[in-house]
Structure formats: C-alpha cells, structure tokens
Amino acid sequence: MASKLLTDSFIKAIKPLPTFKGYSDGDGLSLLVLPNGVMSWRYRYRYAGKAKMLSLKSYPEVTLKQARENRDELKKILQSGKDPSLFRQQASKEKIKAQANTFEAIAGEWHERWKADKTPEHAERVWRRLELNIFPHVQNIPISEITPKALKGIIQKLEDRDATSMTRRVLNTCSQVFGFAVHEELMDINPAKNIDAKLAFKPHVEKNFKRVSARELPALLRAIDGYGDEVAGTELTRLGLQLLAYTFVRTSELIGARWDEIDLKKGVWQIPAERMKMRNPHIVKLSKQSLAIFKRLHEITGGRDLVFPNAKSPKKTMSNNTLIYALYRLGYHSKMTGHGFRGIASTILHEQGFPHAHIELQLAHSEKDKVSSAYNYAEYLEPRAKMLQAWADYLDGIKAGAEVINIKQA
C-alpha cells in the first residue's frame, strides 16, 4: 500500500546525494531531496492529457501524514473535474483578498465616507471608539469571518471595564461598518443585526462622577504638582491636570484645545460651538494661574495646531485616558476623574455663595430654553472672570496649607 512506501523513520535516515533524488509514496506523492539536504513534497498528476506537478511545501514543515492528506484532497479536486493547480491559485487569491478586507480596513473606508457631514471632533471620537474597543480584538481577521457570537463577546469586554454606557454605541458603530461591507458585497449578512442589545448587554446605570471631598482636595493638588517628579509622567500631562482644576472645563474640551482658540495677550480662551457638548460656544477668562500654564504650554507645543497633541501622532489630540491614568498613578483610582473637578468646583462655589447662574454658565450647562441659551455663553463675563480668579487663588491657598476659608471673603 502507498501508505507503507515511506515512513517517518525512513525519511529521517535519508542522506542527501550529489544530485536530486526522489522517493515515491504512491498516488503521485513523492519527496524530493536536494543536494543541500532540503526535502520538498511533490504531487504529480495528469489533467487534460498533460502531466503537471504541484509543490506541497517542505519536510518537516509538512509531515508525512499531512502530505498524504494534502494529496488526497488534491485527488478529490482532480476527480471532480478541476485542475488542482488552478483551483489552488484561485483559493490563494481569494484568501489574499479576504485578508486585505479586514474589519479595520473596511472600517477605514466606511469612516471616510461617513464623516463627510460630521464635525471633525465627532468623527475622531467615533474612530477612537473603534480603535480602543474593536480593532485590538479582530486585528487581521477578514470582516466576513466575524460572527455575531464573536462580536458580542468583544463588546461585552466593555462591561469588564465598567463601560456599560459604551456597549450600545459601539454596537451601533460596528453595525454601520458591517452594513457598509454588505453593501460592497464583501459579506452576506450584518452580524451586528443579530445581536439584541437589551438581551446581550447589561443596562447602563448612571453614576455620579467619582471625586474627592473638599477636605481631600489639597492633597490631590499637591500630588498633581509632583506628577513627573515624584511620580513618573510628562509635564504636558501635569499641566493638563492643573488646568482641569483651575478652569473645570470638560476633559474633552481641554485635550481638544487649539492654539487659535487662545488669546494669550487678553487672557481669553474661546471654545467654538462644535467642540462643546451642548453645541454652544464657551468663553473661559483665564486666571493668572491658568494664563501662566498656557504660556508654558505655548513654549512646548506652540508651533503646532493642538495645545495637547498626542505623543505618538501629533496631529491627533492627547488621549482622554492619559489624564485618567495619571490620576490612577497618583493613587486616585476610583476616587477621582477628570470630570470630578467640575463637580467639586460646583459644590464649593455654590457653598461659598457664588451666584448659581455664574457657576452654571462657567460649567457650560445648557439652559432649557434653547433660544436664549445661544446667547447666554457671553453673559456675566466679568463676574465669572473674578470667580475663576478667586477659585484659582483658593486652590493655591489650600494647596499651600491654608485653612479652608470662604473664597469671597478671601
């Protein structure tokens, strides 16, 4: 029988000769031994009256057992009336095409078309959502091979990070990418459509943003000042955390800051509507402390468009995770977030008697009356400027060890 013509022990004992030497295993399979000792499998057959040969890789990369299995598969193709060589070439082309059509590659094509009528900030946010939550888990997998089960498992990983608010948004974005792939005839079905978000994912429960108490704030401020010295980190990150404390803007508004928004001579930061959560422009009159930080930032990144560029991709903004992870390194995991600076500023300023309207406007909270809210962003600028300066002085005071006193009295 053919299976007895060659054995593993026989192959291992073969010595190379000065010329090529072939050893048959029957049914067209043979092992070609080269003078340099390399052993290659060959499958010889006849198709349409012509003698042909296929290489089946080398031994021991392909074992004797595997070579026989490959031969048997090729024999079945030949018996079906197809040329094994042409069949394998076509299969190889289809595999290369499928590998080129990875989820990330197709997502890139979809994103280019989808973002045409979106704001740059929104388009960047959606792309980052895929970069952080999907791409690392699919990598080189062809988009057509991603099943509903696999997709559901990937998105469920968000629950492990306590990011339940993201599950539905990530699923919706993936559904758009898969829908695009179906439209382009790269796959037959949209696997995201077979996932019921209500059944697959935990419901999102709104939580208060974690933040330290007023009594804990001085220690946090001192820890931030030591970031990069006492705790490993960059100056850019430290300055970002300091600005969050002084200005209590949203983290996304800070890291997306552009130099054309900031007037260092007048000490004014004007954030355009498209970068604001409520889509209203916002004005921050800079305290002396904030202005000094921006001047230092200008020395570092003033030649670029972005105030806080990404270290690896300068045309992109610093990642939101950069600031939150810095707080983690300082020992404030589960104790403080970037958004927490807004909450603690609001609480203390209210407690110390500053007008609610001034605080809400500085927090850029939208009024219910959308008609009037479009104009409110510029109201009370002077008292808001005094409030921000008083707040910055207050932070410096408690950081230096001063008693927690009334800001307005101080």
C-alpha positions as CSV (number, residue, x, y, z in Angstrom):
1,M,0.0,0.0,0.0
2,A,1.1,3.5,-0.7
3,S,1.0,4.4,3.0
4,K,3.8,1.9,3.6
5,L,6.2,3.2,0.9
6,L,7.6,5.9,3.1
7,T,7.8,6.0,6.9
8,D,9.0,8.8,9.2
9,S,12.0,6.7,10.3
10,F,13.0,6.2,6.7
11,I,12.7,9.9,5.9
12,K,14.8,10.9,8.9
13,A,17.5,8.5,7.8
14,I,17.8,9.9,4.3
15,K,21.2,11.3,3.4
16,P,21.5,13.9,0.7
17,L,23.3,12.9,-2.5
18,P,25.3,15.0,-5.0
19,T,22.2,15.1,-7.3
20,F,18.5,15.3,-6.9
21,K,16.8,12.2,-5.6
22,G,13.1,11.5,-5.5
23,Y,11.3,9.0,-3.2
24,S,7.8,7.9,-4.1
25,D,4.9,7.5,-1.7
26,G,2.4,6.4,-4.4
27,D,-0.6,8.0,-6.0
28,G,1.5,10.9,-7.3
29,L,3.1,11.9,-4.0
30,S,6.9,12.0,-3.7
31,L,9.6,13.5,-1.6
32,L,12.4,15.3,-3.5
33,V,15.7,15.5,-1.6
34,L,18.1,18.3,-2.8
35,P,21.9,18.1,-2.5
36,N,21.8,20.7,0.3
37,G,19.5,18.4,2.4
38,V,16.3,20.3,1.8
39,M,13.3,17.9,1.4
40,S,10.3,19.0,-0.6
41,W,6.9,17.3,-1.2
42,R,5.7,17.0,-4.8
43,Y,2.3,15.9,-6.2
44,R,2.3,14.8,-9.8
45,Y,-0.9,14.3,-11.8
46,R,-2.3,14.4,-15.3
47,Y,-5.0,16.9,-16.3
48,A,-6.5,17.1,-19.8
49,G,-3.8,14.7,-21.0
50,K,-0.9,16.9,-19.7
51,A,1.5,16.0,-16.9
52,K,1.5,18.5,-14.1
53,M,3.2,19.0,-10.7
54,L,2.4,20.8,-7.5
55,S,4.7,21.7,-4.6
56,L,3.3,20.8,-1.2
57,K,6.0,22.7,0.9
58,S,8.9,21.1,2.7
59,Y,9.5,18.3,5.3
60,P,9.4,18.5,8.3
61,E,7.2,21.7,8.0
62,V,4.7,19.4,6.4
63,T,4.8,15.9,7.9
64,L,4.3,12.7,6.1
65,K,0.8,12.4,7.4
66,Q,-0.1,16.0,6.4
67,A,1.4,15.5,2.9
68,R,-0.8,12.4,2.3
69,E,-3.8,14.3,3.5
70,N,-3.0,17.2,1.1
71,R,-2.5,14.7,-1.7
72,D,-5.9,13.1,-1.0
73,E,-7.6,16.5,-1.1
74,L,-6.0,17.3,-4.4
75,K,-7.1,13.9,-5.8
76,K,-10.7,14.7,-4.9
77,I,-10.4,18.1,-6.7
78,L,-9.0,16.3,-9.7
79,Q,-11.8,13.7,-9.6
80,S,-14.4,16.5,-9.6
81,G,-13.0,17.6,-13.0
82,K,-11.0,20.6,-11.8
83,D,-7.3,21.3,-12.2
84,P,-5.8,21.2,-8.7
85,S,-3.2,23.8,-9.6
86,L,-5.7,26.4,-10.9
87,F,-8.1,25.6,-8.1
88,R,-5.3,26.3,-5.5
89,Q,-4.3,29.5,-7.3
90,Q,-7.9,30.8,-7.1
91,A,-8.2,29.8,-3.5
92,S,-5.0,31.6,-2.7
93,K,-6.2,34.8,-4.5
94,E,-9.5,34.7,-2.5
95,K,-7.6,34.2,0.7
96,I,-5.4,37.2,0.0
97,K,-8.4,39.3,-0.9
98,A,-10.2,38.3,2.3
99,Q,-7.1,39.1,4.4
100,A,-7.0,42.6,2.8
101,N,-10.6,43.1,3.7
102,T,-10.1,43.1,7.5
103,F,-12.6,44.8,9.8
104,E,-10.2,47.7,10.3
105,A,-9.5,48.2,6.6
106,I,-13.2,48.3,5.8
107,A,-14.0,50.5,8.8
108,G,-11.5,52.9,7.4
109,E,-13.3,53.1,4.0
110,W,-16.7,53.4,5.8
111,H,-15.4,56.2,8.0
112,E,-14.0,58.2,5.1
113,R,-17.5,58.3,3.5
114,W,-19.5,58.6,6.7
115,K,-17.6,61.6,8.2
116,A,-18.3,63.9,5.3
117,D,-21.1,65.7,7.1
118,K,-19.8,65.2,10.6
119,T,-17.8,67.6,12.8
120,P,-14.1,66.6,13.0
121,E,-14.4,66.1,16.7
122,H,-17.3,63.7,16.4
123,A,-15.7,61.8,13.6
124,E,-12.5,61.5,15.6
125,R,-14.5,60.3,18.7
126,V,-16.2,57.5,16.7
127,W,-12.9,56.4,15.2
128,R,-11.3,56.3,18.6
129,R,-14.2,54.2,19.8
130,L,-13.3,51.5,17.3
131,E,-9.5,51.9,17.8
132,L,-9.9,51.3,21.6
133,N,-12.7,48.7,21.7
134,I,-12.8,46.7,18.5
135,F,-9.6,46.8,16.4
136,P,-7.3,45.1,19.1
137,H,-9.6,42.1,19.2
138,V,-10.1,41.5,15.5
139,Q,-6.7,42.6,14.0
140,N,-6.1,40.6,10.8
141,I,-9.4,38.7,10.8
142,P,-11.3,39.2,7.5
143,I,-14.5,41.1,8.1
144,S,-16.6,38.3,6.6
145,E,-15.4,35.8,9.2
146,I,-16.6,37.8,12.2
147,T,-19.6,36.1,13.7
148,P,-22.4,37.6,15.9
149,K,-21.1,35.5,18.8
150,A,-17.5,36.8,18.4
151,L,-18.7,40.4,18.1
152,K,-21.0,40.1,21.1
153,G,-18.0,38.7,23.1
154,I,-15.8,41.6,22.1
155,I,-18.3,44.2,23.0
156,Q,-19.1,42.5,26.3
157,K,-15.5,43.2,27.3
158,L,-16.6,46.8,27.9
159,E,-18.7,45.6,30.8
160,D,-15.5,44.3,32.4
161,R,-14.2,47.8,32.3
162,D,-17.4,49.2,33.8
163,A,-18.1,51.0,30.5
164,T,-21.7,49.8,30.0
165,S,-22.7,53.2,28.6
166,M,-20.5,52.4,25.5
167,T,-21.8,49.0,24.6
168,R,-24.8,50.2,22.5
169,R,-22.8,52.9,20.9
170,V,-20.0,50.5,19.9
171,L,-22.6,48.0,18.6
172,N,-24.3,50.7,16.5
173,T,-21.0,51.9,15.0
174,C,-20.0,48.3,14.2
175,S,-23.4,47.7,12.6
176,Q,-22.7,50.7,10.3
177,V,-19.4,49.2,9.3
178,F,-20.8,45.8,8.6
179,G,-23.7,47.3,6.7
180,F,-21.2,49.1,4.5
181,A,-19.4,45.8,3.9
182,V,-22.7,44.1,2.9
183,H,-23.4,46.9,0.5
184,E,-20.0,46.5,-1.0
185,E,-20.7,42.7,-1.4
186,L,-17.8,41.8,0.9
187,M,-20.1,39.7,3.1
188,D,-23.7,38.4,3.0
189,I,-25.1,39.4,6.4
190,N,-24.6,42.0,9.0
191,P,-23.7,40.1,12.2
192,A,-24.5,43.2,14.4
193,K,-28.1,43.0,13.3
194,N,-28.4,39.6,15.0
195,I,-27.4,41.0,18.4
196,D,-30.2,42.2,20.7
197,A,-28.5,44.9,22.9
198,K,-31.1,44.6,25.6
199,L,-30.5,40.9,26.0
200,A,-26.8,40.8,25.3
201,F,-25.5,43.7,27.4
202,K,-26.1,44.9,31.0
203,P,-28.2,48.1,31.2
204,H,-26.3,51.3,31.9
205,V,-26.9,52.8,35.3
206,E,-26.0,56.4,35.6
207,K,-23.4,57.0,38.3
208,N,-22.1,60.2,39.9
209,F,-18.7,61.0,38.7
210,K,-16.1,60.0,41.3
211,R,-14.5,62.9,43.0
212,V,-12.6,63.7,46.2
213,S,-14.1,65.7,49.0
214,A,-13.2,69.3,49.8
215,R,-11.0,68.1,52.6
216,E,-9.1,65.7,50.3
217,L,-8.7,68.3,47.5
218,P,-5.4,69.9,48.9
219,A,-3.6,66.6,48.9
220,L,-4.7,65.9,45.4
221,L,-3.5,69.3,44.2
222,R,-0.1,68.7,45.8
223,A,0.1,65.2,44.2
224,I,-0.6,66.7,40.8
225,D,2.2,69.3,41.2
226,G,4.5,66.3,41.9
227,Y,3.5,64.4,38.7
228,G,6.6,63.9,36.6
229,D,8.9,64.4,39.6
230,E,7.7,62.3,42.5
231,V,5.5,60.1,40.2
232,A,6.7,59.3,36.6
233,G,4.9,61.2,34.0
234,T,5.2,64.1,31.5
235,E,5.0,67.8,32.0
236,L,2.2,68.1,29.4
237,T,0.0,65.7,31.4
238,R,0.7,67.6,34.7
239,L,-0.2,70.9,33.1
240,G,-3.4,69.4,31.7
241,L,-4.5,68.2,35.2
242,Q,-3.7,71.6,36.7
243,L,-5.8,73.3,34.0
244,L,-8.7,71.0,34.7
245,A,-8.6,72.0,38.3
246,Y,-8.3,75.8,37.6
247,T,-10.8,76.0,34.7
248,F,-13.1,73.0,35.4
249,V,-13.8,72.5,31.7
250,R,-14.7,69.1,30.4
251,T,-11.8,66.8,29.7
252,S,-12.7,66.5,26.0
253,E,-12.8,70.3,25.8
254,L,-9.3,70.6,27.3
255,I,-7.5,67.9,25.3
256,G,-9.0,69.2,22.1
257,A,-7.9,72.8,22.7
258,R,-6.3,74.5,19.7
259,W,-3.9,77.5,19.8
260,D,-6.2,79.6,17.6
261,E,-8.8,79.5,20.4
262,I,-6.5,81.1,22.9
263,D,-5.6,84.7,23.2
264,L,-2.6,84.9,25.5
265,K,-2.5,88.7,25.4
266,K,-6.1,89.1,26.5
267,G,-6.1,86.0,28.7
268,V,-9.2,84.5,27.0
269,W,-9.9,81.0,25.8
270,Q,-12.8,80.8,23.3
271,I,-14.0,77.3,22.7
272,P,-16.1,77.0,19.4
273,A,-19.6,75.5,19.5
274,E,-18.6,72.4,17.5
275,R,-16.2,71.4,20.3
276,M,-18.8,71.8,23.1
277,K,-21.1,69.1,24.4
278,M,-24.1,71.4,24.2
279,R,-23.1,72.9,20.9
280,N,-22.9,76.4,22.3
281,P,-19.6,78.4,22.2
282,H,-17.9,78.8,25.5
283,I,-15.6,81.5,27.0
284,V,-13.1,81.0,29.7
285,K,-11.5,84.1,31.1
286,L,-8.1,82.8,32.2
287,S,-6.9,83.4,35.8
288,K,-3.3,84.4,36.3
289,Q,-2.5,80.8,37.2
290,S,-4.2,79.4,34.0
291,L,-2.6,82.0,31.8
292,A,0.8,81.1,33.2
293,I,0.2,77.4,32.4
294,F,-0.9,78.3,28.8
295,K,2.2,80.3,28.3
296,R,4.3,77.4,29.4
297,L,2.3,75.1,27.1
298,H,3.0,77.5,24.3
299,E,6.7,77.0,24.8
300,I,6.2,73.3,24.5
301,T,3.6,72.9,21.7
302,G,3.1,76.5,20.4
303,G,4.4,75.6,16.9
304,R,1.5,73.1,16.4
305,D,-2.3,73.4,16.0
306,L,-3.1,71.4,19.1
307,V,-2.3,72.5,22.6
308,F,-2.2,68.9,23.8
309,P,-1.0,66.8,20.9
310,N,-0.8,63.0,21.1
311,A,2.8,61.9,21.8
312,K,2.8,59.3,19.0
313,S,0.5,61.1,16.5
314,P,0.9,64.8,16.9
315,K,-1.9,65.6,14.5
316,K,-4.3,63.9,17.0
317,T,-5.2,65.1,20.4
318,M,-3.9,63.6,23.6
319,S,-6.0,60.6,24.7
320,N,-8.6,61.1,27.4
321,N,-7.0,58.0,29.1
322,T,-3.8,59.9,29.5
323,L,-5.3,62.2,32.2
324,I,-7.4,59.5,33.9
325,Y,-4.4,57.1,34.1
326,A,-2.3,59.9,35.5
327,L,-4.8,60.2,38.4
328,Y,-4.6,56.4,38.8
329,R,-0.8,56.6,39.1
330,L,-1.2,59.3,41.7
331,G,-3.2,56.9,43.8
332,Y,-6.7,58.2,42.9
333,H,-8.1,55.1,41.1
334,S,-11.9,55.0,41.8
335,K,-11.5,58.2,43.8
336,M,-11.2,61.0,41.2
337,T,-11.9,61.5,37.5
338,G,-11.3,64.5,35.1
339,H,-15.0,65.3,35.3
340,G,-14.7,65.3,39.1
341,F,-13.0,68.7,39.0
342,R,-16.3,70.1,37.7
343,G,-18.3,68.6,40.4
344,I,-16.1,69.7,43.2
345,A,-15.8,73.2,41.8
346,S,-19.6,73.5,41.5
347,T,-20.1,72.2,45.1
348,I,-17.6,74.5,46.7
349,L,-18.5,77.6,44.7
350,H,-22.2,77.1,45.5
351,E,-21.5,76.5,49.2
352,Q,-19.4,79.7,49.3
353,G,-22.2,81.9,47.9
354,F,-21.3,82.5,44.2
355,P,-24.5,83.0,42.1
356,H,-25.9,79.8,40.6
357,A,-26.2,81.5,37.1
358,H,-22.5,82.4,37.1
359,I,-21.4,78.8,38.1
360,E,-23.8,77.1,35.6
361,L,-22.6,79.4,32.7
362,Q,-19.0,78.7,33.6
363,L,-19.7,74.9,33.6
364,A,-21.3,75.4,30.2
365,H,-24.5,73.8,31.2
366,S,-27.2,74.4,28.7
367,E,-30.4,76.2,29.6
368,K,-33.7,74.5,28.9
369,D,-34.7,77.5,26.7
370,K,-32.6,76.8,23.6
371,V,-33.4,80.1,22.0
372,S,-32.0,82.1,24.9
373,S,-29.1,79.7,25.7
374,A,-27.4,80.5,22.4
375,Y,-26.7,84.0,23.8
376,N,-26.1,83.1,27.4
377,Y,-22.5,82.0,27.0
378,A,-21.3,85.6,26.9
379,E,-23.3,86.8,30.0
380,Y,-21.7,87.7,33.3
381,L,-18.2,87.6,31.8
382,E,-16.6,89.9,34.3
383,P,-18.1,88.4,37.5
384,R,-17.3,85.0,36.0
385,A,-13.7,86.1,35.5
386,K,-13.5,87.3,39.1
387,M,-15.0,84.0,40.2
388,L,-12.4,82.0,38.3
389,Q,-9.6,84.1,39.7
390,A,-10.9,83.6,43.2
391,W,-11.2,79.9,42.6
392,A,-7.6,79.7,41.4
393,D,-6.4,81.7,44.4
394,Y,-8.4,79.4,46.7
395,L,-6.8,76.3,45.2
396,D,-3.4,77.7,45.6
397,G,-4.2,78.6,49.2
398,I,-5.4,75.2,50.3
399,K,-2.6,73.5,48.4
400,A,-0.1,75.6,50.4
401,G,-1.7,74.5,53.6
402,A,-4.1,77.4,54.2
403,E,-7.3,76.7,56.2
404,V,-10.4,76.1,54.1
405,I,-11.9,79.6,54.2
406,N,-14.7,81.4,52.3
407,I,-13.4,82.3,48.9
408,K,-15.3,85.5,48.6
409,Q,-14.1,86.7,51.9
410,A,-10.5,85.9,51.0
